[in-house]
Amino acid sequence: MSTALARDAAVLDGARVPATGMPNGMLPEQTAVELSDVSVTFGKGVHSVPALQPTKLRVPDGDFIALVGPSGCGKSTILKLVAGLIAPTSGVVLVGGREVSAKALRVGMAFQNPTLLPWLTIEKNVMLPLKIVEPFRAQFRSQRNNSFRDKVHALLAQVGLSGFANHFPWQLSGGMLQRANLCRALIHEPRLLLLDEPFGALDQFTREELWVVLQDLWQVRRPTVLLVTHDLKEAGFLANRICVMSARPGRILADRDVTFKRPRTIANTFEPAFVTLNQELREMIVAARAPAPTGSMGGR
């Protein structure tokens, strides 16, 4: 049995397989996110809808995880749990080693819709988290026209938006808006970045450009990233690990390492090993549409 298949079999048995290949109990990395037997059910009684089966997931600090699976399988539910937007029905969610309500890690978020404020310039939109999030909030009045402005302009330059700081959102294309959206998610230096299909509404060429932009930003800053996507090519290009989820009520079926060296290029996505990974993931998701058995399932 191959290493990948052995790991998938272990995941299906609810086992935890260390990312380092070290024996259990010897995990030197700090853990950014951990879900311990976490389940979610919406509603009560006869109107209840189970969204997530008891799930285990461990994400080391600085890792890049992609969640893929059929629509409605609980991918976005996991993001909401980690962000503290919803509470688990059972189990525990730890972020930075503490319960999510303690807000131990600074979090950045980006969604499919950029949701930039139309009455603010791109500079002011990107700067908005610095006005809200400590410790930047305490310095905002004194630094907004100095170091904070320089910080915004430097980040815009990194994503190819030099010269657009004083434009309004309605003056930018969809791809440019998502670049600005990424900047807003990163400007306050989050240790945890939650991305819910941030490139889903863009054309293929623009998506691929932004994959490269996001990869470059991640390699420089190394936040922990949880990415929800339906695009298997996107998952393979960006992630270190890909968690495949079943149909609702969701559970993690497989937890696959992505070992392609970085920096990855779009040309790499046409290589045989990448195409094979893509096809294996697709076959898992097709099979995942079958009804889910009960029991705690998870990844690492």
C-alpha positions as CSV (number, residue, x, y, z in Angstrom):
1,M,0.0,0.0,0.0
2,S,1.4,3.5,-0.9
3,T,2.1,6.0,1.8
4,A,-0.8,8.2,0.6
5,L,-3.3,5.3,0.6
6,A,-2.1,4.2,4.0
7,R,-2.6,7.6,5.4
8,D,-6.1,7.8,3.9
9,A,-6.9,4.4,5.5
10,A,-5.7,5.7,8.8
11,V,-7.8,8.8,8.5
12,L,-10.9,6.7,7.8
13,D,-10.2,4.8,11.0
14,G,-10.1,8.1,13.0
15,A,-6.3,7.9,13.5
16,R,-4.1,10.9,13.6
17,V,-1.1,10.8,11.2
18,P,1.7,13.3,12.0
19,A,2.6,15.7,9.1
20,T,6.3,15.1,10.0
21,G,6.1,11.3,9.8
22,M,7.3,11.2,13.4
23,P,5.7,8.7,15.9
24,N,2.6,9.8,17.7
25,G,3.4,11.9,20.7
26,M,6.4,13.5,19.0
27,L,4.9,16.6,17.4
28,P,7.3,19.5,17.7
29,E,5.2,22.0,15.7
30,Q,3.0,24.5,17.5
31,T,-0.7,23.9,16.7
32,A,-2.6,26.8,15.3
33,V,-6.0,25.1,15.0
34,E,-7.4,21.9,16.5
35,L,-10.9,20.5,16.2
36,S,-11.5,17.7,18.7
37,D,-14.7,15.6,18.0
38,V,-16.4,18.7,16.8
39,S,-20.0,18.4,15.4
40,V,-22.5,21.0,14.3
41,T,-26.3,20.6,14.1
42,F,-28.5,23.5,13.0
43,G,-32.0,23.8,14.5
44,K,-33.6,21.6,17.1
45,G,-35.9,18.6,17.3
46,V,-37.7,17.5,14.1
47,H,-36.3,20.6,12.3
48,S,-32.7,19.9,13.2
49,V,-30.2,19.6,10.3
50,P,-26.8,17.9,11.0
51,A,-24.1,19.8,9.1
52,L,-20.9,18.2,10.5
53,Q,-20.3,14.8,12.0
54,P,-17.8,14.6,14.9
55,T,-14.6,15.7,13.3
56,K,-10.9,15.9,14.2
57,L,-8.5,18.2,12.5
58,R,-5.1,19.5,13.5
59,V,-3.4,22.4,11.7
60,P,0.2,23.2,12.6
61,D,1.3,26.8,12.7
62,G,2.2,28.1,9.3
63,D,0.5,25.3,7.4
64,F,-1.7,25.8,4.3
65,I,-4.8,23.5,4.3
66,A,-7.4,23.3,1.6
67,L,-10.9,21.9,2.3
68,V,-12.6,20.3,-0.7
69,G,-15.8,18.3,-1.1
70,P,-19.4,18.4,-2.5
71,S,-21.5,21.5,-2.0
72,G,-23.1,21.6,1.5
73,C,-20.5,19.2,3.1
74,G,-19.5,21.5,5.9
75,K,-16.4,23.2,4.5
76,S,-17.6,26.7,5.3
77,T,-19.0,25.5,8.6
78,I,-15.4,24.5,9.7
79,L,-14.2,28.0,8.8
80,K,-17.1,29.6,10.8
81,L,-16.2,27.4,13.8
82,V,-12.5,28.4,13.6
83,A,-13.5,32.1,13.3
84,G,-15.8,31.9,16.3
85,L,-18.8,32.8,14.2
86,I,-20.8,29.7,15.3
87,A,-20.4,27.4,18.3
88,P,-20.0,23.6,18.0
89,T,-22.9,21.4,19.0
90,S,-20.3,19.1,20.6
91,G,-16.6,18.9,20.9
92,V,-13.9,21.6,21.3
93,V,-12.4,24.1,18.9
94,L,-8.9,25.4,19.9
95,V,-7.2,28.3,18.1
96,G,-3.7,29.1,19.3
97,G,-4.0,26.5,22.0
98,R,-7.0,28.1,23.6
99,E,-10.8,27.9,23.1
100,V,-11.8,30.0,20.0
101,S,-13.6,32.5,22.2
102,A,-10.3,33.6,23.8
103,K,-9.1,35.0,20.4
104,A,-5.6,33.8,20.9
105,L,-4.6,34.4,17.3
106,R,-5.2,37.4,15.1
107,V,-7.5,36.3,12.2
108,G,-7.9,37.6,8.6
109,M,-10.8,36.6,6.4
110,A,-11.5,36.9,2.7
111,F,-14.6,35.7,0.8
112,Q,-15.8,35.2,-2.8
113,N,-17.4,38.7,-2.7
114,P,-14.7,41.3,-1.9
115,T,-17.2,43.4,0.1
116,L,-15.1,46.5,-0.1
117,L,-16.9,49.7,1.0
118,P,-17.8,51.7,-2.1
119,W,-17.5,55.1,-0.5
120,L,-13.9,54.5,0.6
121,T,-10.8,54.5,-1.5
122,I,-8.8,51.3,-1.9
123,E,-6.2,52.7,0.5
124,K,-8.8,53.3,3.2
125,N,-10.5,50.0,2.6
126,V,-7.3,48.1,3.1
127,M,-6.4,50.2,6.1
128,L,-9.8,49.5,7.8
129,P,-8.6,46.5,10.0
130,L,-5.8,48.8,11.4
131,K,-8.6,51.0,12.7
132,I,-10.3,48.1,14.5
133,V,-7.8,45.5,15.5
134,E,-5.4,45.9,18.5
135,P,-2.6,46.8,18.8
136,F,-2.9,48.9,15.7
137,R,-6.2,50.5,16.8
138,A,-4.4,52.4,19.6
139,Q,-1.9,53.9,17.1
140,F,-4.4,54.6,14.3
141,R,-4.8,58.3,14.7
142,S,-1.1,59.0,15.0
143,Q,0.0,56.6,12.2
144,R,-2.8,56.5,9.6
145,N,-1.0,59.2,7.5
146,N,2.5,57.9,8.2
147,S,3.6,54.3,8.8
148,F,0.1,52.8,8.3
149,R,-0.2,54.4,4.9
150,D,3.3,53.2,4.0
151,K,2.3,49.7,5.1
152,V,-0.8,49.8,2.9
153,H,1.0,51.0,-0.1
154,A,3.8,48.4,0.3
155,L,1.2,45.6,0.4
156,L,-0.7,47.0,-2.6
157,A,2.6,47.0,-4.5
158,Q,3.2,43.4,-3.6
159,V,-0.1,42.4,-5.3
160,G,0.4,44.6,-8.4
161,L,-1.9,47.5,-7.3
162,S,0.7,50.3,-7.2
163,G,-1.0,53.5,-8.3
164,F,-4.5,52.4,-7.4
165,A,-4.5,53.4,-3.7
166,N,-6.7,56.5,-4.4
167,H,-9.1,54.7,-6.7
168,F,-12.6,53.6,-5.5
169,P,-13.8,50.0,-5.7
170,W,-16.1,50.7,-8.7
171,Q,-13.1,51.8,-10.7
172,L,-11.4,48.4,-10.4
173,S,-11.9,45.1,-12.2
174,G,-13.0,41.9,-10.3
175,G,-9.4,40.6,-10.2
176,M,-8.1,43.9,-8.9
177,L,-10.8,44.0,-6.2
178,Q,-9.8,40.5,-5.0
179,R,-6.2,41.6,-4.8
180,A,-7.3,44.5,-2.6
181,N,-9.5,42.1,-0.6
182,L,-6.4,39.9,0.1
183,C,-4.5,43.0,1.2
184,R,-7.3,44.0,3.6
185,A,-7.2,40.4,5.0
186,L,-3.4,40.6,5.5
187,I,-2.8,44.2,6.5
188,H,-3.1,43.6,10.3
189,E,-0.6,40.7,10.1
190,P,-2.9,37.8,11.0
191,R,-1.4,34.5,12.1
192,L,-4.5,32.7,10.8
193,L,-6.0,33.4,7.4
194,L,-9.5,32.0,6.5
195,L,-10.4,32.0,2.8
196,D,-13.8,31.0,1.6
197,E,-13.7,30.5,-2.2
198,P,-12.0,33.9,-2.7
199,F,-11.4,33.4,-6.4
200,G,-14.6,31.5,-7.3
201,A,-16.3,34.4,-9.2
202,L,-13.2,35.2,-11.4
203,D,-12.3,33.9,-14.8
204,Q,-9.7,31.2,-15.1
205,F,-6.8,33.4,-16.1
206,T,-7.4,35.9,-13.3
207,R,-7.8,33.0,-10.8
208,E,-4.4,31.6,-11.8
209,E,-2.7,35.0,-11.5
210,L,-4.1,35.3,-8.0
211,W,-3.0,31.8,-7.1
212,V,0.6,33.0,-7.7
213,V,0.0,36.2,-5.8
214,L,-1.4,34.3,-2.8
215,Q,1.4,31.8,-2.9
216,D,4.0,34.6,-2.9
217,L,2.3,36.3,0.0
218,W,2.1,33.1,2.0
219,Q,5.7,32.3,1.4
220,V,6.8,35.7,2.7
221,R,4.4,36.0,5.7
222,R,3.7,32.3,6.6
223,P,0.3,32.7,8.2
224,T,-1.7,29.5,8.9
225,V,-4.2,29.3,6.0
226,L,-7.5,27.4,5.8
227,L,-8.8,27.6,2.2
228,V,-12.3,26.4,1.1
229,T,-12.5,25.8,-2.6
230,H,-14.4,23.7,-5.2
231,D,-11.4,24.0,-7.6
232,L,-9.2,21.0,-7.2
233,K,-6.5,22.5,-9.3
234,E,-6.5,25.6,-7.0
235,A,-6.2,23.3,-4.0
236,G,-3.3,21.4,-5.5
237,F,-1.5,24.6,-6.5
238,L,-1.8,26.4,-3.2
239,A,-2.0,23.9,-0.3
240,N,0.4,21.8,1.6
241,R,-2.4,19.5,2.6
242,I,-5.9,18.8,1.1
243,C,-8.7,17.5,3.3
244,V,-11.5,15.8,1.3
245,M,-14.9,15.9,2.9
246,S,-18.0,13.8,2.4
247,A,-21.5,14.9,1.6
248,R,-23.6,16.3,4.4
249,P,-23.4,15.6,7.3
250,G,-19.7,16.3,6.5
251,R,-16.7,14.4,7.7
252,I,-13.1,14.3,6.6
253,L,-12.6,11.3,4.4
254,A,-8.9,11.8,3.5
255,D,-6.0,14.1,4.4
256,R,-3.5,14.3,1.6
257,D,-0.1,15.9,1.6
258,V,0.8,17.9,-1.4
259,T,4.6,17.5,-1.9
260,F,5.2,19.6,-5.1
261,K,8.1,21.9,-4.5
262,R,7.6,25.7,-4.2
263,P,7.3,28.1,-5.7
264,R,4.8,26.3,-7.9
265,T,4.0,27.6,-11.4
266,I,0.9,27.3,-13.6
267,A,3.0,25.0,-15.9
268,N,3.4,22.6,-13.0
269,T,-0.4,22.0,-13.0
270,F,-0.1,20.3,-16.4
271,E,2.5,17.8,-15.2
272,P,1.5,14.1,-14.9
273,A,1.9,14.0,-11.1
274,F,-0.3,17.0,-10.6
275,V,-3.0,15.7,-13.0
276,T,-3.0,12.4,-11.2
277,L,-3.5,14.1,-7.9
278,N,-6.4,16.1,-9.4
279,Q,-8.1,13.0,-10.7
280,E,-7.7,11.1,-7.4
281,L,-9.3,14.0,-5.5
282,R,-12.1,14.1,-8.1
283,E,-12.8,10.4,-7.7
284,M,-12.9,10.7,-3.9
285,I,-15.4,13.6,-4.1
286,V,-17.6,11.6,-6.5
287,A,-17.6,8.7,-4.1
288,A,-18.1,11.1,-1.2
289,R,-21.7,11.8,-2.4
290,A,-22.7,8.5,-0.8
291,P,-24.5,8.7,2.6
292,A,-22.0,9.1,5.5
293,P,-21.7,6.5,8.3
294,T,-21.8,7.7,11.8
295,G,-18.7,8.0,14.1
296,S,-15.9,10.4,14.7
297,M,-13.8,11.0,11.6
298,G,-10.9,13.4,11.1
299,G,-7.6,14.4,9.8
300,R,-4.4,14.4,11.8
